[in-house]
Amino acid sequence: MKFENRVAVVTGAAGGIGRAVCRKFCEMGVAAAVTDLSEESCEKVVSELKNAGGTACAYEMDVTRTESVRNAAEKILSDFSKVDILVNNAGVWKHANRQRNKFADMPEKEWQWILDVNLGGTFRVTQAFLKPMLERKYGRIVNLGSIAGEVGLPGYCDYSAAKAGVILMTKSLAMEVAGENITVNCVSPGMVSAEDHRTQPTNGTWIGRTGDRAEIADLIVFLASDDSAFITGVDYTIDGGRILGPRFCDI
Ligand SMILES: NC(=O)c1ccc[n+]([C@@H]2O[C@H](COP(=O)([O-])OP(=O)(O)OC[C@H]3O[C@@H](n4cnc5c(N)ncnc54)[C@H](O)[C@@H]3O)[C@@H](O)[C@H]2O)c1
């Protein structure tokens, strides 16, 4: 993969997939602005990246707060002079007291929170970095969708709606900025392991296991590379065949 002296911003970078993306960027010589809710959690990632020889800096950024996004964007642009790549990775799907929320009982507050982090956050952060990309006529934006946003997921109507919004926002924005040498793509994972470099066997995917975070990161980083110039407005499912159909229904 080719990267010509690039700077990347990753949101939610202290989490599982975000950290894996930052590691891969640093391996490829891309400088990483590591952003998440707390600067402390970002510092841990940054020290790991620096120990491995990477260039990285930590920034507190709450994607639900416009002020927080603007402040972080200002610092990042001043520290690195530019941003070439944006990975909108910050996301939430678990509800306050349980995994699933039946639609009939879904508190409006939780609906709004899930929409605000996943979809609103993607809007706010993209807006903060798009103008500088337009000025420099270069940009790679990669958004995190989900198979929930492609085929739905019972108990997660809010999350599915938010991620479906991210996927269609990706396509619409891709058309708006294609002439400015900016690509916008989406990566929609299925079942990803909650531990680094580990997968679990499962009947839920045709490949028969969960995904490794590093596998998701590889696809994200490819779409962020100089090599992907002719790919835009695409939502990539990466789910081991999870949404292809029931695994044991051979009709
Ligand atoms: N892990 C999976 O199985 C899976 C499947 C499909 C899609 N995804 C998507 O991939 C992305 C990363 O998921 P993950 O598995 O690494 O999750 P994770 O929970 O490990 O990491 C998410 C990160 O987002 C951060 N975050 C939450 N609210 C935020 C806010 N308001 N502002 C800034 N940061 C905030 C969290 O602090 C956390 O570090 C998410 O968008 C998620 O929806 C994950």
The ligand as an SDF file (V2000), in Angstrom:
LIG
                    3D

 44 48  0  0  0  0  0  0  0  0999 V2000
  -16.9280   -4.6600   16.9000 N   0  0  0  0  0  0  0  0  0  0  0  0
  -17.8870   -5.0370   16.0680 C   0  0  0  0  0  0  0  0  0  0  0  0
  -18.3180   -6.2110   16.0600 O   0  0  0  0  0  0  0  0  0  0  0  0
  -18.4730   -4.0380   15.0910 C   0  0  0  0  0  0  0  0  0  0  0  0
  -19.3810   -4.4940   14.1370 C   0  0  0  0  0  0  0  0  0  0  0  0
  -19.9150   -3.5900   13.2440 C   0  0  0  0  0  0  0  0  0  0  0  0
  -19.5620   -2.2580   13.3010 C   0  0  0  0  0  0  0  0  0  0  0  0
  -18.6780   -1.8270   14.2380 N   0  0  0  0  0  0  0  0  0  0  0  0
  -18.3450   -0.3930   14.2680 C   0  0  0  0  0  0  0  0  0  0  0  0
  -16.9450   -0.2350   14.3180 O   0  0  0  0  0  0  0  0  0  0  0  0
  -16.6160    0.9440   15.0560 C   0  0  0  0  0  0  0  0  0  0  0  0
  -15.5860    0.6120   16.1310 C   0  0  0  0  0  0  0  0  0  0  0  0
  -16.1250   -0.3870   16.9660 O   0  0  0  0  0  0  0  0  0  0  0  0
  -15.2580   -1.1470   18.0830 P   0  0  0  0  0  0  0  0  0  0  0  0
  -15.6370   -2.5540   18.0220 O   0  0  0  0  0  0  0  0  0  0  0  0
  -13.8350   -0.7680   17.9800 O   0  0  0  0  0  0  0  0  0  0  0  0
  -15.9190   -0.5100   19.3960 O   0  0  0  0  0  0  0  0  0  0  0  0
  -15.2360   -0.0500   20.7620 P   0  0  0  0  0  0  0  0  0  0  0  0
  -16.3590    0.1190   21.7400 O   0  0  0  0  0  0  0  0  0  0  0  0
  -14.1220   -0.9480   21.1080 O   0  0  0  0  0  0  0  0  0  0  0  0
  -14.6460    1.3800   20.3750 O   0  0  0  0  0  0  0  0  0  0  0  0
  -15.4630    2.4820   20.1240 C   0  0  0  0  0  0  0  0  0  0  0  0
  -14.7410    3.7300   20.6010 C   0  0  0  0  0  0  0  0  0  0  0  0
  -15.5940    4.8530   20.3630 O   0  0  0  0  0  0  0  0  0  0  0  0
  -15.4390    5.7300   21.4600 C   0  0  0  0  0  0  0  0  0  0  0  0
  -16.5860    6.6230   21.6060 N   0  0  0  0  0  0  0  0  0  0  0  0
  -17.8170    6.3360   22.1050 C   0  0  0  0  0  0  0  0  0  0  0  0
  -18.5530    7.4580   22.1650 N   0  0  0  0  0  0  0  0  0  0  0  0
  -17.7740    8.4600   21.6900 C   0  0  0  0  0  0  0  0  0  0  0  0
  -17.9550    9.8470   21.5280 C   0  0  0  0  0  0  0  0  0  0  0  0
  -19.0990   10.4470   21.8680 N   0  0  0  0  0  0  0  0  0  0  0  0
  -16.9420   10.5860   21.0260 N   0  0  0  0  0  0  0  0  0  0  0  0
  -15.7490    9.9930   20.6890 C   0  0  0  0  0  0  0  0  0  0  0  0
  -15.5100    8.6730   20.8440 N   0  0  0  0  0  0  0  0  0  0  0  0
  -16.5130    7.9260   21.3320 C   0  0  0  0  0  0  0  0  0  0  0  0
  -15.2940    4.8280   22.6770 C   0  0  0  0  0  0  0  0  0  0  0  0
  -14.6910    5.5180   23.7640 O   0  0  0  0  0  0  0  0  0  0  0  0
  -14.4480    3.6960   22.1300 C   0  0  0  0  0  0  0  0  0  0  0  0
  -13.0700    3.8870   22.3650 O   0  0  0  0  0  0  0  0  0  0  0  0
  -17.9300    1.4940   15.5940 C   0  0  0  0  0  0  0  0  0  0  0  0
  -18.4050    2.5190   14.7600 O   0  0  0  0  0  0  0  0  0  0  0  0
  -18.8590    0.3000   15.5260 C   0  0  0  0  0  0  0  0  0  0  0  0
  -20.2160    0.6680   15.4240 O   0  0  0  0  0  0  0  0  0  0  0  0
  -18.1240   -2.6860   15.1430 C   0  0  0  0  0  0  0  0  0  0  0  0
  1  2  1  0
  2  3  2  0
  2  4  1  0
  4  5  1  0
  4 44  2  0
  5  6  2  0
  6  7  1  0
  7  8  2  0
  8  9  1  0
  8 44  1  0
  9 10  1  0
  9 42  1  0
 10 11  1  0
 11 12  1  0
 11 40  1  0
 12 13  1  0
 13 14  1  0
 14 15  2  0
 14 16  1  0
 14 17  1  0
 17 18  1  0
 18 19  2  0
 18 20  1  0
 18 21  1  0
 21 22  1  0
 22 23  1  0
 23 24  1  0
 23 38  1  0
 24 25  1  0
 25 26  1  0
 25 36  1  0
 26 27  1  0
 26 35  1  0
 27 28  2  0
 28 29  1  0
 29 30  1  0
 29 35  2  0
 30 31  1  0
 30 32  2  0
 32 33  1  0
 33 34  2  0
 34 35  1  0
 36 37  1  0
 36 38  1  0
 38 39  1  0
 40 41  1  0
 40 42  1  0
 42 43  1  0
M  CHG  2   8   1  16  -1
M  END
$$$$
